Amino acid sequence: MEIRAGEHELMEMIAELDRRGAASELGYKDLPYVLKHAVRWDRTVAKQWVENAALLSAEITPTGAELAPKLPATASAAAEGALSVEHVKVVAEVMKKLPAEAEASVVDFAREHEPSAVRSFGRELAYRLYQDDPEPRDSDPAPQVNDLTLDWRGDLLKVSGTLDKITGAKFEALIDPLAKPRPTTPGEGPDPRTRTQRQGDAFAELIDLMLRADQMPEHGGEPVTLTLTMRYDDLAAQVGAATLDTRERVSADQVRQLACSAGIIPLVLGTQSQPLDVGRKARTFTAGIRRLLVTRDRGCAFPGCDRHPKHCDAHHIQHWADGGATSVDNGVLLCRHHHRLIHHSGWTVKMANGIPIFTPPKWLDPDRRPRRNLIHAF
């Protein structure tokens, strides 16, 4: 009971922080991100606490008037310590389909039962309240949409999807001519591939054609490319493996073959992984520098972030306008959210022994202990 009452007090504090616009003052996008760093909650958990706090706390109008909470009976029971955070979440969920006068009944049930039972009670109550209502008119069919699923399974990428009839017809028109059986020859005989295998090979050929196209959209500041990274000594000796953008590895002989393809960028490193540096010739990071940042950072460098390189921008550690060079040593990969955070909050970043090190603001860590991203370090 005391623990739940303490949870309610914490929610009141969170609601007050939200009312005062604490996230904006601290340079954060929203309050859940503040809680993620301050309390080390997952963002989904932090978001749920903020939502619960908004439901259970009184609203203050611009004129200073105080309005009752959106779920007053739930707020009262939570203040007593009768409901947990999970109870509040489920009560709010079931009340979306119930009239306001049903809240007291749902809360009375929640006082005596676990959250899963409250969810079932809410569904049953909604059925009993509305079972005599006329059946709803059949809704209009949903518009056709395209969806595509990419699922890595070991060394293989499983591709599955659904296309609307227009897009499907266009895709089939592209695949069909590439999927024709190879002509029968005295040396090889007839094409041994099944239809599905021919279509798979046609899809692979279509990808190569697109990589060679000169009108592909840019991604991350450069035309769509695939980068393979490996050490020069390994490539010369045809040993070891190269690393793809996806962190998958391919053999050295495959690298030699792929390096001949347009849209494939072989990034060969010296023994010291020498960086490319164009000094202050350019304000924006060149494709070459970005590839080296991808090789070093392997994704967003902010502590705890697991975003891949394709979702990241290159950031000047010392701003270009302040004399900072456009170079690997003055650059760091950051996802869109953490790029904004570095520009607008008390977080700072600097390089130490070739590794980006981040320092939190004093309100988050009075000792301002340096941190680094260990997720991409393995």
N, C-alpha and C positions, 0 to 999 in steps of 0.2 A: 504493500500500500504506500509506504513512504517513498519507495523507488519511483512509483508511478506519479506520485505528487511532485517529486523532483523533476520528472520528465515534463510535467505540465509547466512548471516554473521556467524550465529551459525553453519551452516553446514560446512562452510569453516574452522572454528575452530576445528570441529570434524574431518574433513579430515586431518588437520595438526597433530592432536593428533594421528590419525591412522598411518600417515606416520612416525612419530617419535617413534612408538612402545610403546606408553604410557601404554597400558594395561600390557605388559610384565614387564615394569619397576616397576609398582605398584603391581605386583604379581597376576594379574588377568588373566583369561583365554582369554578374548577378550574385545574389547572396549564396546560393549553393556552392559556387566556386570559392567563396571566402571560407565557408565551413569545411570544404574539402581540404584546404591547406591548414586552417586553424585547428580543426578537430581530427583531421586525417580520416574523414568519412569518405566512402565512395560517393560519387556525384549523385547516383540514384537515391542513396539513403539521405543525403543532404537535401535533395530536392523534395523528398517526401516530408521531412521535418519542416521545411519552409511552407509547404502546402498545408500541412496540418496546423501549423501556427496561424496561418491566415484564416483558417476555418474556425478556430477556437478563440481567437482574440477579437476584442471589440474594435470596430473600425472608427477612425477619427476623420471626420469630414474636413474640407478646407476651412470651414468656419470654426472648427474646434469642437463641434458637437460629437458626442460619442454614440455610435450605433451598436446594437446588440450583435453578438457573433452570428455568423451564418448558420451555425449549428449550436444553438444555445443549450439544449439539454445535454448534448455531448460535451460541451465545454464545462458545464457544471459537474458532470460525472468525472471528467478527467481531472478537474481541480481537486476533487475529493480523493483522487488516487484510485478510482474504481476501474479506469480504463487505461490500457497500455497504448503506446504509439500505434501498434499494429491494429488494435481495436478501433482507434480513431480512423485509421486509413480505410478499414472495411466499412464502418458506419457511413463515412462520406461516400464510399462507392455505392452502397445500396440505396442511399437517400437520393441519388441521381434519378432513380426510377420510382420514387415514392413521394407522396405529398408531404408538406412540412409537418402536418399534424401527426404523421406516423413516426416522427423521430423519437418521441417519448417511449413508444412501444419497442422500437429497435434498441434504444439505450437500455431499457429495463432488461431486455433479453441479453444484451452484451455484458451486463454486470455479472451474469451468472454463467456465461459460456465463453468458449474460446473463439477467436476470430473466424475460423473456418465455419463454425456453426452459425455465427451471425450472418455470414454471407448466404448460407442456405436458407436461414430464416427470412432474410430480406427478399430472396427470390420467391419463396412461398407466399409471403405477405403481398408482394406485387401481383402475383397470379390471382390470389383471392380477391384483391381489390378491383382488378380489371377483367376478371373472367367473363363478366356479363356484357362487356363493351363490344360493339360491332367489330368484326374482323377488319383489319386495315386493308386498304386497296393495294393490290399488287404494285410494287414500285416499278418505275421504269428501268429497263435493263441498264446495267452500268456500261459506260463507254469502254470500248476495247482498249487495252493497254498492252505495252510491250514489257516483258520482264526477262531478265537474264541472270542466271546463277553461276558463279565461278567457285569451284570447290577443289582446293589442292588436296590430293590424296597421295602422299609420298612424292614421287617424282612425276606424277601425272596430274594434269588439270582436267577435272570433269566439268564440261560445259553443258548446261541445259537451259532451255528458255521457251518462251511462247511469243510469237509475233502476230500482230493483227494481219488481216488478209492482204492489205496493200503492201506492207513491209515484207510479209512472207513471200509474196509473189516476186518482189524485187530481189530478195535474197536468193530465192530459187533460180531466178534468171541469171544471177552471178555464179552460182555454184554449178549449175547443169553443164555448161560447156567445159568447165575445168574437171568435172567428174566423169567424163566419157572414158570408156576402157581404152587403154593404150593399144595401138595397132599391133596385130600379131606379126612377129618377126621370126625368122629362122633360128636366131640365137636364143631368144627369150620365150618364144611361143606365145600363146594368148595371155592376156592380162589375168593374173591369178587372184586379184583383189575382189572382195565382195562389193556390193553396191555401197554399203555403209562405210567400208574402208576407203573406197574411191571418194566418197563425199567428205570423209574426214581429211584425206590428203588435199582435196580441193579447198577445204576451209583453211588449211595451213598455207596453201599457195596464195589464197586470197589475202591472208594476213601479211605475207611477204610483199604482195603487190601494194598494199596500203602503206607499208613502211617505206616503200620507195616513192610514194606519191609526194608531190611538191606542194600540195594544198592541205596537208593535215593540220588540225588545230594545234595550237601551242598548249603545253601542259607544264606547269611549274616554271614558266619563263623560257622554254625552249621547245622546238618541234618534237613530236613524239619520237623517242628513241629508246633503245634497250642498251644498257651499259653492262659490260663484262669487265670485272676488275681482277687482275692477278699480277704477281711479281714477274719481272722480266726474266730472271734466271729460270723460273719454272716454265715459262712459255718457251724459252729457247731450248730447254732440255726436254720439252714435251712431257713434263711430269706435273703432278699436283692438279689443282682445280681452280677455276675462276668462279667468282661470286656474281650472281645476277642481281638486278634491282630488288627482286623478291626474296633475296637472301638464300635462294637455292644455288647449288653448285653444279657446274658442268666441267667435264674433263678438258685437259689442255688441247687434245686433238679436235674436240668440238669447237673450241675457241677459234682455232685456226680456220675452220670452215666458216663459222659465223662471222668472223672478221671481214670476210669478203662481201657480206650482204650489206646493202644500203639500209640505213636505219639502225645498224648495230655499231655501237661505239666501243672499241677495245681500249680500256684504260690500263696501261702498263705502268707499274710502279717500280722505281728503283729500290735499292737496298735500304735507303733511308726514307722511302715514300715521299720524295721531294715534291713540295707543293708548287702549283702554278701561281705566279704573282704578277698582276698587271699594274700594281701601284695605284696611282690616282689618274690613270688614263681614262677610266670610265666610272660613272656613278653606279650603274647597274651591274650586277654580277654576270659575267659571261657564262656561256654554257660549259666551258672548260673548268672554270672555278667551281661552278655548281656541282659538276661531277666529282670533283675532289672533296667538296663538302659532304656529298652523299657517301663517299667512300669512308670519310673520317667519322661522321656523326651517325650514319646509318638510319636516320630518322630524326624526329624532333628531339633536340638535345635537352629540353627542359626536364628537370627531375620528375620521374614517374610517368612521363608521356610515352605512349607506344605508337604514335602516328608514324606511318611509313614516309619515306622521302617524297613520294609523289604528292603528298598532302602538305608539303612544307615550302616555306619561302626562305630565301637567304637574307639574313639580317646583319647589318653593320654593327659590330660591337661598339666601336667608336664611330659615331655617326659621320657619314661622308661630309656633311656640311660643316662638321667640327674639325675637319682635317683627317678623318679616318680613311685609310686606304681601302680600295676594293680588292681584297686579297683573301686567301684562305685563312691566314693568321688573324684577320680582322672580321671574319665571317662566321656565322653559326646558323644551322638549319633550325627553324622554328615553325610549328604549325600555326595556322591563322590565329587561333585563340591565344597561344602563348606569345606570338609575335606582338599582338596588341597589348598583352599584359606587361611585357618588358618595356613598351613605350609609355604606358600610362600608370604604372604602379611603382611601388618601392623596390621591386625586384631588380637586381643588377646581374650582369654577366661579364666575365673576363676569361682570358685564356691562361692556363697553367700547365706547362709541359705539354703543350699541344692539345689540351683537353678543355672544352668549355666548362667553366665552373660558375654556378649560380649562387647568389647570396640573397636570402629572403629579407623582407622589410623588418624593421625592429619590432613592430607590433606583433608580428607573427613569431619571431624568434629573437628575444632580447639580446642573445649572444651573437646573432647573425652568423651562425655556423655555415660554412660553404657546403653546397650540395652539388652532385652531378647525377646524370641519368645513367643508371646501371642496367636498364632494360636492354639497351642496344650494345652493351659492352661484351656480350658473349657471342 
